[in-house]
Amino acid sequence: MAPEPILLSADAVAKRGIHIKSNESAFRENSATIVMPSKEAAFLNPVQEFNRDLSTLAIIAWSQILDREKKQRYIAHMETRNAKRAKRGEPETKRAKIDEDYRSYKFTILEALSATGLRSIRYAKEIPLLGSILANDLSHSAVQAMRRNLALNFPPGRPLEEVAELQTENAGEAATKEPQGSKEVSNTNDLQIHPDCKVHVNQGDAIALMYEHREPSKRFDVVDLDPYGTAAPFLDAAVQSVADGGLLCVTCTDLAVLAGHNYPEKCWSLYGGVSVKAEYSHEVALRLVLHAIATAAGRYGRYIQPLLSLSIDFYLRVFVRVWTRPETVKLNASKTGLVYSCGKCSDFHIQPMGRATSTPNVKTGVPNVKFGSAAGPPTDMRCSECGGSFHVGGPMWFGPIQDADFCDEILETLDSGKHAFGTEARIRGMVSTARDELDAPFYFHPAKVAGLFHCTSPPLAPVVHALLNAGFEVSRSHCVAGSIKTNAPRGEVYDLFRSWIKEHPVNPERLKEGSAAQGLLSRRNEDGTPATRRAFDYETPNERTEAILNGAPSEKHAVRYQMNPQANWGPGTAAKGHRKKQHRSFAPEEIARRAQEMKEQERTKP
């Protein structure tokens, strides 16, 4: 379950010079203390504490990798200089001195849509190598809330290294009344903030701000996009404002568009791809967003390196590094494709958009890459498994979506004990599951497949046994509890279930004319049993099965799949200041009719 925020009394907050009104509340999340104004002023969803915990840890892990890369380049530069000095007979700089002279890189962050400033405050307090962070929001009331919270968390006169621990007496009581004799601070400019505070506030349009930082010297090392809804409008500006090798963090909460099938036209307009109606729709959502980011970056000779891509609760969160290298951008076509998904059984076939062939170059050691168009189509008009028709999804990203080394860096940072998070168990579970995922498209859920056949669902272990014993690779998927990823073709998975049905027959009365089950079971042996292409061994245990199903012994207490953290949970309601005014639209005929009525009313006026 998600940790509950710690409510603070009005007296506890007043000790930092902030006095709250009756419609306000204050609470603490990890290292940050926040005064939450009315819902009209700013938006905050406590359920997304996992998002903020994971993002903090991911940025720490990325910053450690970046710092090591910069140190290696510095050492290589100094060794080259030493070699030149040796030729001239000059004294060399010792390696210990080189290590001592190196100064860790302090990086910059832009939180483009900051709202209350909670995320920025936590970043400033919890990320060791952070140099500065620019917290931006378009709403004037949100900017006022940010300044108020900065004054609360970074008061003048105290060292920034000290974590301000507010007293939590009466913490169980919501802060609903103003302390007697206190005065509310009405002007946020009167609030005192520590002069060395790493968080700087800006009020402005996020897209315009990012476009102002397109020049390499002005770019941010990290750009964090956590909007209410889709991040699509911000992607073009974001991929230009992040530094080379920098980190782009993107949240999208519009899973009804990305992982549903009711709004294909909206998915296309926002992400340049069409969603898919299938059991693996949440992985499709991740690949659609990565395709949108890769396409936006490719226009400027930049390419993306996905580090961690997660479907979480009611939203998705991706972390990608952005690099500048036009020749690598050419690989995007071979990493992008359409998917033909059967409307009945979800069997799928992938159509790449391009082809890249690599041949070794003996002289230079750098492989030569030849680019061309891909062959197609990948399938017939009808599904060979059930006879259903195909629906087209994408284009979407079919390159890797997880980076195992980055996931290990996150877990090692967590193991160091230097950072504490309320959602640590879930971070371990999701990140380790994502790390171990096969680099293969899409997952399947045995219970869903059993539903297609109208048969009893086999336990998870025998399914994993059978696929491993047949020579295929298998892993869990982080997207859905009980889901499995495999490099086995979908037809082999259905063969496995046909083999299962031989021992667990299907009631013939349930096989309706034209159903997926009838099509899947149409191939029969001479004895009338479902035909399969191989004999699957369900019984012989495979030594890898236990690790796949339960993870490593060190992950015993990890939480792979979160239960609903609270009743009626979800994205929450946006702050009214951020809502766009809704305009009702009418057909041209209706507009003409109304105009005529108005003219008639004008003529009949006394």
Residue, then its C-alpha position, 0 to 999 in steps of 0.5 A: m500500500a502507498p504510505e500515508p502523508i504525515l499531517l502537521s498541525a497549524d502550530a507546527v507549521a507556524k514555527r517556520g513562519i507560515h500560517i495556514k487558513s481554515n481551507e488549507s492543510a499541511f503534510r510531510e512527504n519524506s524530506a519535504t513539508i508542504v502547505m497545500p492550498s485549496k484545490e483551485a490553487a494547485f494540484l497534488n496527488p499523494v498516491q503519486e509518492f511512488n512516482r516522486d520516490l522513483s524519480t528521485l532515485a532514478i536521477i541519483a542513479w543517472s547522476q552517478i553514471l554521468d559523474r563516472e563518465k565525466k571522471q573517466r574523460y577527465i582522467a583520459h585527458m590528464e593521461t594524454r597530457n602526461a604523455k605529452r609532458a613525458k615526451r618533453g621531459e616535464p614532470e607528470t601529474k600522479r594518478a592520486k593527484i588526478d583523482e584528488d583534483y577531479r570535482s564531481y559534476k553539479f547538474t541542473i534540473l528543470e521541473a517544467l510543471s511544478a505546481t506546489g513545488l513538492r517534487s523540486i523541494r525533495y530533489a533539492k534535499e535528497i539528490p547529492l550532486l544537484g547544483s540547481i533546479l528551476a521550478n516552473d508553473l504557469s499558474h500565479s497561485a501555484v507559484q505563490a504556493m511554491r514560494r511559501n513552501l520554499a520558505l517553509n523548507f529552506p528558512p534563512g539562518r539555518p545551514l542547508e545541510e540540516v533537514a528541517e524536522l517539524q514537530t509532529e505533535n497533534a500530527g493526527e489532527a488536520a491543520t484546519k485552524e489558524p493559531q491564535g494571535s498569528k498573522e497570515v502572510s498574504n504577500t509571498n514576496d515577504l517570505q524569507i528563503h535561504p539565499d543558497c536555496k537550490v530551487h529557483v521559481n519561475q512563472g511562465d509557459a513551460i513550452a516557451l521556457m524550454y524553447e528559450h533553452r535550446e542552445p547547448s550552453k543553456r540546456f538543462d541536464v535533467v528535464d522533468l515533465d509530470p503534467y496532468g494528462t498527456a505530455a505530448p505538447f511538451l515533447d518537442a521543446a523538451v528534447q531540445s532543452v535537455a543536454d547531451g547525455g542528459l535525462l528526460c523524465v516523462t509522465c503521461t496519465d492519459l491511459a484511456v487514450l494510450a492503452g484503450h481502444n476508444y480514441p484511436e484518432k486522439c492517440w494519433s493526434l497526440y502521439g503519432g500512433v494508434s493504440v491497440k485493443a489487446e491484453y498487452s495494451h499497457e506495453v503498447a502505451l509505453r512503446l507509443v510514448l517512446h516512439a513520440i519522444a524518439t520522433a521528436a528528438g530525431r528531427y534535431g539529429r538526436y536519439i534516445q536511450p530508454l533507461l526505464s519504462l514503467s506502466i504504473d497504476f493509472y499512468l506511465r513513467v519513462f526515463v530516457r537519455v537524449w544524445t546528439r548523433p545524426e548517424t545514430v538517428k538513422l537506426n530509428a526506422s529499424k526500431t519503429g514498426l506497426v503491429y497487426s493485432c488479431g481482433k479475436c485472439s490478440d495474435f500479433h505480427i510486427q511490420p518494421m518501418g526500415r531495415a539496418t544491416s551491419t557488416p564488420n569493417v576489418k580495417t577500422g573495427v567500426p561496423n558498416v551499417k547499410f539502411g534499406s526499406a523493410a519487406g512486408p506485409p508480415t501476415d495474411m488478411r486473416c489470423s492463421e490461429c483463429g481466423g479473425s481479422f487484424h487491426v493495425g496499431g502504431p507506429m511504435w517503438f520496438g527497440p529496448i525499453q529497459d536498460a539492465d545496467f541502469c536498473d542495477e544502478i538504481l538497486e545498488t543505490l537503494d542498497s547503499g542505505k544512504h537514501a530512505f523512501g517510503t515506497e522502497a519495497r515497491i521500487r525494488g519489486m518493479v525495477s528488478t522485474a523491469r530489469d529482468e524483462l525480456d527484450a521482446p515485444f508484448y506479454f500474455h496473461p495465462a488466465k486471459v488466454a485460457g478465457l479465449f479457449h474457454c478452458t480452465s486456467p493452468p497455474l503459472a508454474p507449469v506454463v513457465h516450465a513448458l516454455l522453458n523446456a521447449g527451449f524458449e526464454v521466459s520472464r515476468s512483465h512489470c505491467v500486469a500481475g501474472s503476465i509472462k513475456t516470452n520469445a516464443p511466437r504467439g502460435e506456440v503459446y496457443d499450441l501450449f494451451r491446445s496441449w493443456i486442453k487434451e488433459h483438461p477438455v473444453n465443454p463443446e457447448r461453450l464453443k459458439e459459432g465464429s468465436a475465438a475459441q472455435g477458431l483456435l480449436s479448429r485444427r484437430n487430430e484424427d482422434g478429435t483432440p486439438a492439434t499441436r506442433r510439439a509435445f510440451d513438457y509441463e511436469t519437469p521442473n526447470e531450475r530457472t522457473e523459481a527465479i522467474l516466478n519469485g525473483a532472487p532471494s534478496e528480493k523476497h520482501a519486494v513488492r512487484y505489483q501494487m494493490n489499489p492504495q486507496a478507495n476511488w483512486g486515480p489521477g485526481t482532479a486538476a486545479k481549476g486554474h489549469r483547466k481550459k474553458q470548454h466550448r460547446s460546438f455546433a453543426p453549421e446547420e445549427i449555427a445558421r438556425r440560431a442566427q436566424e432566430m436571433k434576427e427574428q427576435e431583433r425584428t419583433k422587439p418593441 
